[in-house]
C-alpha cells in the first residue's frame, strides 16, 4: 500500500512539473532612449492551456534589480495577451511606452500567466531582466561592441576584462547618473570594484565602447 501511494505521489508530482506554466528565455533591448515609443519582448512559454493569457510589465527596478512595487511606476504594460499556441511556443509582443521614462532610470521586465481553469496566476516572474534608459543612445559616443567583454556579471569584487579589438589605453567606471567612480588610466585587465555600492554601472573604454554591469 505504501509503495502504491508513493508511486501515485511520484506520478502526480511528475505531471505537475511537466505541465507547469512558465515564461522563459526573454529577448529584449537592454538600453532604450527616453524617446522610445514601443518595445518588443520575445519569450518562450510552456504548459499553456486554452484560455490562458499572459501579462507583461516593464517596472521600475530597485538597485538589486528587483521590481520597486512601492513606486507604482511602469512604462509599459499589456494584459490579456493571447498565446500563439496551446502547449509550448515562442511569442513576440510589442508594448507601447508611456509615463515618460527618464534618462538613467532602470526598469525590469515582469510577466505572469493567468490560468483559464480557475482564474489563478503564476505570480510575476523576475530574474533581473533589466532595461536602462539612456539618452546617450542618440549620440555617436555610445555603442556596444562584441570585441570587448567582462566577467563575472553581477560582480562582487573583481571585474575581469577581455578585449579582442582595438588597443585599450584606459577604462572608466561610471555610475547610473554618468559620474566617473573609477578611473583606470593605465589599462589593467582586472579592476577592483569591491568598494562600489550595490547597483548598476557602465564600463567605458577610451574609444567609447560601453557596457553595463551590476555590482552586487
HELIX and SHEET records of a PDB file:
HELIX    1   1 UNK A    2  UNK A   19  1                                  18    
HELIX    2   2 UNK A   69  UNK A   71  5                                   3    
HELIX    3   3 UNK A  135  UNK A  138  5                                   4    
SHEET    1   A 3 UNK A  22  UNK A  28  0                                        
SHEET    2   A 3 UNK A  38  UNK A  48 -1                                        
SHEET    3   A 3 UNK A  87  UNK A  96 -1                                        
SHEET    1   B 5 UNK A  31  UNK A  32  0                                        
SHEET    2   B 5 UNK A 130  UNK A 133  1                                        
SHEET    3   B 5 UNK A 106  UNK A 114 -1                                        
SHEET    4   B 5 UNK A  53  UNK A  60 -1                                        
SHEET    5   B 5 UNK A  74  UNK A  82 -1                                        
SHEET    1   C 3 UNK A 148  UNK A 151  0                                        
SHEET    2   C 3 UNK A 158  UNK A 163 -1                                        
SHEET    3   C 3 UNK A 190  UNK A 192 -1                                        
SHEET    1   D 4 UNK A 180  UNK A 184  0                                        
SHEET    2   D 4 UNK A 171  UNK A 175 -1                                        
SHEET    3   D 4 UNK A 199  UNK A 205 -1                                        
SHEET    4   D 4 UNK A 210  UNK A 215 -1                                        
END                                                                             
